[in-house]
């Protein structure tokens, strides 16, 4: 019973095409090497060429300096901005008209080491106290 099913399975497949799975001849310069080295693991088509080891080193040596330069520019740019900000905060003096980070505009009435007192309304003599780091811009210096 089983033998008859096996015979039916083999006859139900289409016949093999001649020359489709024939072994390829070795390349011209390598007649003595045979076809085993050129075939893939399954013995069929030739294996794909493997990349040389060490090919990733080129990318590493190309991109590593680029990344280091980007980091250095970032650090030096931040340092430059910080120095600029410190110069702005140290240049604030009485009667300067400034704008705070919150958008409040007023004249400096009093300066302390870590606070600034602004006069925001002349008619009612309204004063507001801010942290010195809240100063965003000096509008007018007198």
C-alpha positions as CSV (number, residue, x, y, z in Angstrom):
1,X,0.0,0.0,0.0
2,X,2.7,2.5,0.9
3,X,4.8,1.5,-2.1
4,X,1.9,2.3,-4.4
5,X,1.5,5.8,-2.9
6,X,5.2,6.5,-3.4
7,X,5.0,5.5,-7.0
8,X,2.0,7.8,-7.5
9,X,4.0,10.7,-5.9
10,X,7.0,10.3,-8.1
11,X,4.9,10.2,-11.3
12,X,2.8,13.2,-10.4
13,X,5.8,15.6,-10.5
14,X,6.8,17.2,-13.9
15,X,9.8,15.7,-15.5
16,X,13.2,17.3,-14.8
17,X,14.5,19.7,-17.4
18,X,17.8,18.6,-18.8
19,X,20.7,21.0,-18.1
20,X,18.9,23.1,-15.4
21,X,20.8,21.7,-12.5
22,X,24.0,20.8,-14.3
23,X,27.2,21.6,-12.6
24,X,29.0,24.7,-13.9
25,X,32.5,24.3,-15.3
26,X,35.3,26.0,-13.4
27,X,36.5,29.4,-14.4
28,X,39.1,29.6,-17.1
29,X,42.1,30.4,-15.0
30,X,41.4,27.7,-12.4
31,X,41.1,24.4,-14.3
32,X,42.9,22.4,-11.7
33,X,40.9,23.5,-8.7
34,X,37.7,21.7,-9.5
35,X,34.1,22.8,-8.9
36,X,33.8,21.9,-5.2
37,X,35.3,25.3,-4.0
38,X,33.1,27.3,-6.3
39,X,29.8,25.6,-5.4
40,X,27.6,26.7,-2.5
41,X,26.9,24.6,0.6
42,X,24.0,22.8,-1.1
43,X,26.1,21.8,-4.1
44,X,24.1,24.0,-6.4
45,X,24.8,27.5,-7.5
46,X,28.2,29.1,-6.8
47,X,28.5,30.8,-3.4
48,X,28.4,34.6,-3.2
49,X,31.7,36.3,-2.7
50,X,32.4,37.0,1.0
51,X,33.5,40.5,1.9
52,X,37.1,40.8,3.2
53,X,37.5,40.9,6.9
54,X,38.4,44.3,8.1
55,X,36.0,46.2,5.8
56,X,34.3,47.7,8.8
57,X,37.5,49.3,10.1
58,X,37.4,51.7,7.2
59,X,34.0,53.0,8.3
60,X,35.2,53.2,11.9
61,X,38.3,55.3,11.0
62,X,36.2,57.5,8.7
63,X,33.3,58.3,11.1
64,X,35.1,58.3,14.4
65,X,37.0,61.6,13.7
66,X,33.8,63.1,12.2
67,X,31.9,62.3,15.4
68,X,34.8,63.7,17.6
69,X,34.8,66.9,15.6
70,X,31.1,67.3,16.0
71,X,31.3,66.8,19.8
72,X,34.2,69.3,20.1
73,X,32.2,72.0,18.1
74,X,29.2,71.3,20.4
75,X,31.3,71.7,23.6
76,X,33.1,74.8,22.4
77,X,29.8,76.4,21.1
78,X,28.2,75.8,24.5
79,X,31.2,77.3,26.3
80,X,31.0,80.4,24.0
81,X,27.3,80.9,24.7
82,X,27.8,80.5,28.4
83,X,30.6,83.2,28.4
84,X,28.3,85.5,26.3
85,X,25.5,85.0,28.9
86,X,27.8,85.7,31.8
87,X,29.1,88.8,30.1
88,X,25.5,90.0,29.6
89,X,24.5,89.4,33.3
90,X,27.6,91.1,34.6
91,X,27.1,94.1,32.4
92,X,23.6,94.9,33.8
93,X,23.6,98.1,35.9
94,X,21.1,100.5,37.4
95,X,18.7,102.3,35.0
96,X,19.2,99.7,32.3
97,X,16.0,98.7,30.5
98,X,15.8,94.9,30.3
99,X,13.5,92.1,29.3
100,X,13.2,89.0,31.4
101,X,12.7,85.5,30.2
102,X,9.0,85.8,31.0
103,X,8.7,88.8,28.8
104,X,8.4,91.5,31.5
105,X,10.1,94.7,30.5
106,X,11.3,97.2,33.2
107,X,14.1,99.4,34.4
108,X,16.7,98.1,36.9
109,X,16.2,99.8,40.3
110,X,18.4,97.6,42.4
111,X,21.0,95.0,41.8
112,X,22.1,92.3,44.3
113,X,24.4,89.3,43.8
114,X,21.6,87.0,42.7
115,X,18.5,89.2,42.3
116,X,17.4,92.2,40.2
117,X,14.6,94.6,41.2
118,X,12.8,96.1,38.2
119,X,10.4,99.0,38.1
120,X,7.7,97.9,35.7
121,X,5.2,100.8,36.0
122,X,6.2,104.4,36.4
123,X,2.8,105.8,37.5
124,X,2.1,103.3,40.3
125,X,5.9,102.7,41.1
126,X,5.4,98.9,40.8
127,X,8.5,96.9,41.5
128,X,9.2,93.3,40.8
129,X,12.1,91.1,42.0
130,X,13.6,88.6,39.7
131,X,16.5,86.2,39.9
132,X,19.6,87.6,38.1
133,X,19.5,84.6,35.6
134,X,16.0,85.7,34.5
135,X,17.5,88.6,32.5
136,X,17.2,87.7,28.8
137,X,18.2,90.9,27.0
138,X,19.4,94.4,27.8
139,X,17.2,96.7,25.7
140,X,18.6,100.1,26.5
141,X,21.7,100.9,28.5
142,X,21.9,104.4,30.2
